[in-house]
């Protein structure tokens, strides 16, 4: 299990925040063990409807923190919501976060921001796969938060406490999903583990399905940009079957181009075929030691050959081979109600033998109370 970090306060000269170049930002991210791909400067190119800015925290001329800020303009006004998805990339273990957050708020205010929204990449609680499985089987348990966690993070508790004291407001999460990024994710710890270790950690059904896919002749390979159309066709098919609104092909092409240009191997397309038929396809992203399963698609035909399990296993193997310490299957809801339609997704991910993690969630800081109040009312009234 991945250990939780311990608090280590930073002292020293005051911090200042300023605009930095994309190259400076990318170099800072590259020098860290990991950071969210949503905090890379390349992500600004993926979100053209937002204005992107790379900012840096400076101490005595040294860059000690960085963030991608996305500015979303209010209708008819040159005022913006400053959004830092899964960021900023600062030392969240500091016992005085005001040293970091106050100069950030002051900077974005000069850029026309009426409010700030951020999602600190800080874990508060963890639950094992066994705990989740038992919770689903228990008719009296309906939410992940009803189960006593395997581990609680002191750093996470400190961050939540400090944010409240500094006037930040937690954003309500519906079923674990906030307005932006998910508060609950499912991850497989990989640090210090071999392929055999990870495979043995999976449940019997997952191991059997991986073995069956190999026996049936499912071939999994890494593709390239030219394979995005095949992925997208299958993804649209999946969206129709599972009743969600798909993104357009251009979105994935932009994402692939932006992330690929920033670092080789940052984004990869995976394809699982059976006798020439595409049965599953995925998109994976890796930044440092953190690997993500970002998007997935599967065919309604030939489900019995278990292409989805096969492609996930190859992605995990690739993450291990490239030194990843975490394989992130991204968001889950917090439901453990066996009658809830979302529980199937959790069961699929739980079978990998990983763990559920809760982040502190997304928080807002109003900079202009009247404008923020109007924005908040608009968001609440949206259908």
TORLOSE-177724 format. One line per 3 residues: number of its first residue (from 0); for each residue x, y, z of C-alpha. Coordinates in nm, 3 decimals. Each point is the difference from the previous one (the first is absolute). Example, Ala and Ser with C-alpha at 12.3 -4.5 7.8 and 13.67 -1.06 7.14 Angstrom:
// residues 2
0 = 1.230:-0.450:0.780  0.137:0.344:-0.066 $
This chain:
// residues 383
0 = 0.000:0.000:0.000  0.128:0.347:-0.085  0.103:0.179:0.323 $
3 = -0.156:0.331:0.091  0.239:0.294:0.016  0.085:0.157:0.335 $
6 = -0.018:0.369:0.076  0.323:0.197:-0.045  -0.051:0.374:0.040 $
9 = 0.199:0.239:-0.216  0.150:0.315:0.143  0.197:0.273:-0.168 $
12 = -0.040:0.317:-0.203  -0.348:0.096:-0.126  -0.136:-0.145:-0.322 $
15 = -0.100:0.203:-0.303  -0.212:-0.112:-0.295  0.059:0.103:-0.359 $
18 = -0.068:-0.111:-0.356  0.259:-0.250:-0.126  0.064:-0.142:-0.346 $
21 = -0.141:-0.333:-0.112  0.357:-0.128:-0.027  0.076:0.096:0.361 $
24 = -0.325:-0.160:0.110  0.068:-0.323:-0.192  0.354:-0.022:0.140 $
27 = -0.134:0.038:0.355  -0.253:-0.282:-0.055  0.268:-0.220:-0.160 $
30 = 0.224:0.040:0.306  -0.270:-0.134:0.234  -0.084:-0.364:0.061 $
33 = -0.354:0.062:-0.123  -0.274:0.257:-0.051  -0.345:-0.008:-0.155 $
36 = -0.006:0.021:-0.379  -0.269:0.265:0.051  0.274:0.220:0.146 $
39 = 0.238:-0.027:-0.295  0.031:0.307:-0.223  -0.106:-0.213:-0.297 $
42 = -0.347:-0.041:0.152  -0.077:0.364:-0.079  0.005:-0.092:-0.371 $
45 = -0.261:-0.270:0.066  -0.240:0.258:0.147  -0.007:0.285:-0.254 $
48 = -0.328:0.136:0.142  0.200:0.095:0.311  0.293:0.244:0.005 $
51 = 0.305:-0.176:0.139  0.280:0.144:0.211  0.303:-0.168:0.157 $
54 = 0.085:0.150:0.338  0.290:-0.065:0.233  0.077:0.046:0.369 $
57 = 0.340:0.164:0.047  0.217:0.004:0.311  0.327:0.193:-0.024 $
60 = -0.004:-0.040:-0.378  -0.065:-0.376:0.009  -0.311:-0.160:-0.149 $
63 = -0.152:-0.209:0.282  -0.356:-0.051:-0.124  -0.199:0.018:-0.323 $
66 = -0.353:-0.017:-0.132  -0.209:0.012:-0.312  -0.281:0.252:0.046 $
69 = -0.295:-0.017:-0.238  -0.209:0.318:-0.017  -0.366:-0.033:-0.099 $
72 = -0.168:0.329:-0.093  -0.337:0.103:0.134  -0.258:0.075:-0.271 $
75 = 0.017:0.365:-0.111  0.260:0.089:0.265  0.379:0.001:-0.011 $
78 = 0.017:-0.182:0.330  0.109:-0.359:0.045  -0.016:-0.309:0.216 $
81 = 0.358:-0.113:0.055  0.006:-0.381:0.003  0.293:-0.220:0.104 $
84 = -0.108:-0.362:-0.070  0.177:-0.245:0.232  0.238:0.275:0.101 $
87 = 0.196:0.204:0.075  0.330:-0.189:0.018  0.133:0.135:0.329 $
90 = 0.113:-0.147:0.332  -0.336:-0.083:0.155  0.174:-0.129:0.313 $
93 = 0.085:0.356:0.106  -0.162:0.087:0.332  -0.075:0.352:-0.127 $
96 = -0.170:-0.027:-0.338  -0.085:0.370:0.007  0.362:0.064:-0.107 $
99 = -0.082:-0.179:-0.326  -0.367:0.074:-0.057  -0.022:0.370:0.082 $
102 = 0.255:0.115:-0.262  -0.168:-0.233:-0.251  -0.339:0.159:0.066 $
105 = 0.150:0.347:-0.026  0.160:-0.086:-0.334  -0.311:-0.143:-0.168 $
108 = -0.199:0.298:0.125  0.230:0.226:-0.202  -0.090:-0.217:-0.300 $
111 = -0.371:0.081:0.043  -0.105:-0.300:0.208  -0.312:0.038:0.217 $
114 = 0.061:-0.337:0.164  0.240:-0.294:0.013  -0.080:-0.371:-0.018 $
117 = 0.266:-0.261:0.068  0.025:-0.372:0.071  0.294:-0.069:0.231 $
120 = 0.165:-0.334:-0.094  -0.010:-0.109:0.363  -0.144:-0.332:0.122 $
123 = -0.208:-0.007:0.318  -0.104:-0.368:0.029  0.062:-0.343:-0.153 $
126 = -0.205:-0.320:-0.015  0.123:-0.343:-0.108  -0.166:-0.207:-0.272 $
129 = -0.107:-0.253:0.266  -0.173:0.271:0.203  -0.191:0.122:-0.305 $
132 = -0.100:-0.354:-0.095  -0.130:-0.063:0.352  -0.184:0.333:-0.006 $
135 = -0.182:-0.089:-0.322  -0.099:-0.336:0.149  -0.132:0.165:0.319 $
138 = -0.363:0.105:-0.050  0.033:0.260:0.277  0.289:0.181:-0.173 $
141 = -0.087:0.245:-0.276  0.300:0.235:-0.029  0.374:-0.038:0.001 $
144 = 0.010:0.260:0.275  -0.209:-0.236:0.219  0.302:-0.233:0.014 $
147 = 0.282:0.073:0.244  0.302:0.084:-0.217  0.314:-0.209:-0.006 $
150 = 0.202:0.317:0.046  -0.056:0.369:0.072  0.243:0.270:-0.108 $
153 = 0.113:0.260:0.251  0.112:0.217:-0.288  -0.344:-0.024:-0.158 $
156 = -0.169:0.098:0.327  0.242:0.292:0.038  -0.069:0.124:-0.354 $
159 = -0.378:-0.014:0.050  0.026:0.182:0.334  0.227:0.270:-0.140 $
162 = -0.215:0.059:-0.308  -0.306:0.057:0.217  0.192:0.242:0.221 $
165 = 0.122:0.191:-0.307  -0.354:0.050:-0.132  -0.004:-0.265:-0.273 $
168 = -0.334:-0.172:-0.063  -0.029:-0.375:-0.075  -0.198:-0.081:-0.313 $
171 = -0.287:-0.242:0.045  0.067:-0.336:-0.161  -0.294:-0.202:-0.129 $
174 = 0.076:-0.368:0.051  0.370:0.078:0.023  0.015:0.212:-0.314 $
177 = 0.052:0.371:0.048  -0.061:0.267:-0.262  0.339:-0.074:-0.153 $
180 = 0.219:-0.295:0.091  -0.105:-0.311:0.199  0.060:-0.001:0.375 $
183 = 0.029:-0.380:0.016  0.242:-0.191:-0.223  0.106:-0.363:-0.024 $
186 = 0.372:-0.069:-0.026  0.237:-0.297:-0.013  0.322:0.057:0.198 $
189 = 0.294:-0.122:-0.213  0.309:0.113:0.193  0.230:-0.291:0.077 $
192 = -0.232:-0.254:-0.163  0.053:-0.244:-0.286  -0.252:-0.107:-0.265 $
195 = -0.058:-0.320:0.198  -0.070:0.199:0.317  -0.257:0.217:-0.175 $
198 = -0.163:-0.296:-0.174  -0.024:-0.195:0.326  -0.164:0.303:0.161 $
201 = -0.287:-0.013:-0.249  -0.310:-0.202:0.075  -0.061:-0.339:-0.157 $
204 = -0.238:0.138:-0.264  0.254:0.254:-0.126  0.278:-0.260:-0.019 $
207 = -0.232:-0.241:-0.179  -0.112:0.265:-0.249  0.359:0.102:-0.080 $
210 = 0.086:-0.366:-0.054  -0.309:-0.055:-0.214  0.078:0.299:-0.222 $
213 = 0.346:-0.143:-0.068  -0.146:-0.344:-0.072  -0.259:0.148:-0.238 $
216 = 0.277:0.172:-0.193  -0.068:0.363:0.097  0.293:0.211:-0.119 $
219 = 0.074:0.326:0.180  0.229:0.258:-0.153  0.096:0.360:0.044 $
222 = -0.121:0.225:-0.280  0.066:0.357:-0.110  -0.180:0.312:-0.107 $
225 = -0.135:-0.168:-0.313  -0.186:-0.247:0.224  -0.201:0.271:0.176 $
228 = -0.278:-0.033:-0.259  -0.037:-0.372:0.078  0.000:0.075:0.372 $
231 = -0.257:0.274:-0.045  -0.238:-0.211:-0.208  -0.003:-0.261:0.276 $
234 = -0.028:0.271:0.266  -0.312:0.145:-0.169  -0.146:-0.351:-0.010 $
237 = 0.074:-0.036:0.372  -0.163:0.337:0.073  -0.319:-0.105:-0.178 $
240 = -0.011:-0.326:0.192  0.082:0.148:0.341  -0.199:0.324:-0.044 $
243 = 0.260:0.273:0.031  0.089:0.288:-0.231  0.323:-0.069:-0.192 $
246 = 0.269:0.254:-0.078  0.081:0.069:-0.363  0.296:-0.149:-0.183 $
249 = 0.164:0.343:-0.023  0.022:0.015:0.380  0.206:-0.320:0.013 $
252 = 0.218:0.110:-0.291  0.073:0.329:0.177  0.073:-0.180:0.326 $
255 = 0.231:-0.248:-0.172  0.189:0.272:-0.186  0.038:0.225:0.305 $
258 = 0.115:-0.267:0.244  0.223:-0.177:-0.253  0.177:0.324:-0.085 $
261 = 0.077:0.065:0.366  0.155:-0.340:0.081  0.049:-0.322:-0.200 $
264 = -0.218:-0.282:0.129  -0.220:0.231:0.207  -0.313:-0.118:-0.182 $
267 = -0.055:-0.337:-0.165  -0.283:-0.168:-0.190  -0.062:-0.370:0.065 $
270 = -0.197:-0.240:-0.219  -0.120:-0.353:0.074  -0.100:-0.208:-0.303 $
273 = -0.148:-0.343:-0.043  0.034:-0.156:-0.345  0.043:0.349:-0.141 $
276 = -0.304:0.150:0.177  0.058:0.287:0.240  -0.155:-0.113:0.329 $
279 = 0.146:0.259:0.241  0.205:0.318:-0.019  0.135:0.240:0.260 $
282 = 0.202:0.316:0.051  0.269:0.007:0.268  0.199:0.295:0.137 $
285 = 0.318:0.001:0.207  0.176:0.283:0.183  0.307:-0.106:0.196 $
288 = -0.087:-0.295:0.222  -0.378:0.038:-0.034  -0.188:-0.181:-0.280 $
291 = -0.368:0.053:-0.080  -0.264:-0.197:-0.183  -0.169:0.304:-0.151 $
294 = -0.262:-0.118:-0.252  -0.130:-0.341:-0.100  -0.231:-0.158:-0.256 $
297 = -0.122:-0.353:-0.062  -0.208:-0.182:-0.256  -0.339:-0.149:0.083 $
300 = 0.100:-0.292:-0.221  0.249:-0.265:0.109  -0.013:0.106:0.363 $
303 = 0.071:-0.360:0.090  0.361:0.032:-0.122  0.067:0.250:0.282 $
306 = 0.174:0.269:-0.201  -0.051:0.262:0.273  0.188:-0.209:0.256 $
309 = 0.274:-0.077:-0.250  0.063:0.364:-0.092  0.002:0.109:0.365 $
312 = 0.257:-0.267:0.084  0.229:0.112:-0.281  -0.031:0.361:0.113 $
315 = 0.092:-0.101:0.356  0.298:-0.199:-0.127  0.114:0.298:-0.205 $
318 = -0.035:0.231:0.301  0.214:-0.237:0.207  0.262:-0.023:-0.273 $
321 = 0.025:0.379:-0.011  0.050:0.037:0.374  -0.350:0.112:0.098 $
324 = -0.078:-0.022:0.371  -0.375:0.052:-0.039  -0.245:-0.123:-0.262 $
327 = -0.305:0.225:0.024  -0.336:-0.125:-0.125  -0.146:0.347:0.070 $
330 = -0.337:0.080:0.146  -0.255:-0.209:0.182  -0.317:0.105:0.177 $
333 = -0.023:-0.067:0.373  -0.298:-0.234:-0.030  0.022:-0.354:0.137 $
336 = -0.372:-0.064:-0.051  -0.027:-0.321:-0.200  -0.318:0.138:-0.160 $
339 = 0.175:0.312:-0.134  0.091:-0.006:-0.370  0.342:0.152:0.080 $
342 = 0.109:-0.291:0.218  0.094:-0.210:-0.303  0.283:0.241:-0.086 $
345 = 0.132:-0.021:0.355  -0.014:-0.380:-0.007  0.196:-0.006:-0.328 $
348 = 0.272:0.219:0.152  -0.001:-0.175:0.338  0.083:-0.324:-0.179 $
351 = 0.346:0.139:-0.075  0.086:-0.027:0.369  0.084:0.368:0.041 $
354 = -0.144:0.252:0.242  -0.247:0.288:0.008  0.138:0.341:0.094 $
357 = -0.188:0.312:0.099  0.149:0.340:-0.083  -0.079:0.321:0.186 $
360 = -0.220:0.096:-0.294  -0.044:0.331:-0.178  -0.009:0.331:0.189 $
363 = -0.100:0.353:-0.096  0.125:0.337:0.123  -0.221:0.301:-0.087 $
366 = 0.208:0.305:-0.095  -0.299:0.217:-0.092  -0.292:-0.097:0.221 $
369 = -0.278:0.147:-0.223  0.135:-0.161:-0.319  0.072:-0.329:0.173 $
372 = -0.351:-0.006:0.150  -0.150:0.056:-0.348  0.221:-0.273:-0.145 $
375 = -0.091:-0.241:0.281  -0.371:0.064:-0.054  0.039:-0.061:-0.373 $
378 = 0.180:-0.331:0.062  -0.267:-0.115:0.244  -0.282:0.077:-0.243 $
381 = 0.153:-0.183:-0.293  -0.204:-0.303:-0.113 $
